Amino acid sequence: MEPFKLTRERVTFLVLMAVVTVVVAVAAPFGSIALSAVALLVIGVALIKAMLRTRNWWPLTAVEGTVALSGVVLLAGGLAVAAYSIVRLGVGDPLGMMVGWPYVDPSRAGTRTRAVSYSDPSMQQRLKEALREAGIPFTVKMEDGKEFVGWSGEHDAAADAINEKVKAGPPRSGRNSHFPDGALQNQFTQWLSKRGVKHEVVQMQGKDWVVWDESAGDAVREFMESRGSSDCKGRVAAGKPGDMPC
């Protein structure tokens, strides 16, 4: 049998094997380590076969030598991946074995998102405005004809608190009022705007409610009293400011 010699063709083949080893080590490090284990077995088989034939480890035949050196190249790749992984583990990277693989950084585990949608457009708008005012970044996405407002997991606590307030609707006392007369309600919102009081009109249970900043106090009482009518003042005193326009 022809003894193994390093010819140009065999050197070219070994270089090709080295390139494949590098690609596997980068793209699939665990695969590289697995291949190195197989390569070690193949090298052992080739050497044992040569020993049984010649009562020595050498000379190898052309096939045995090529197979053994190919195994050495694969084994070197696997050992390099294992060594690099150990170094990364040594410097505190808990995912050191994930060489070349994309993985989720534990420090960014909050990148998951959550989204909600309300059939009531006013509630949907209130949610977006409240998130914007709180400085919480959010996304708006349409799915199956519905608008979903989403935010990242890192903002869950603050966004959930805002969402609960939106679901609760306007507070039942202190800073909200419903006017059965639409014209009077419009006058009230204009009065709030002139005074620079932050407010909004929201829908709850099929009715429009005017909600304003609590710091403005009992705005309805002040509004009705500002109209100067004794009738209005009487209704305010009776606690029925929105029964009819003044």
Secondary structure, DSSP 8 states (H G I E B T S, - for coil): --B----HHHHHHHHHHHHHHHHHHHH-HHHHHHHHHHHHHHHHHHHHHHHHHHSSS---BHHHHHHHHHHHHHHHHHHHHHHHHHHHHHTT-TTTT-TTS----GGGGGG-EEEE--SSHHHHHHHHHHHHHTT---EEEEETTEEEEEEEGGGHHHHHHHHHHHHH-S-SSSSEE--SSHHHHHHHHHHHHHTT--EEEEEETTEEEEEE-GGG-SHHHHHHHHT--HHHHHHHHTT-TTSS--
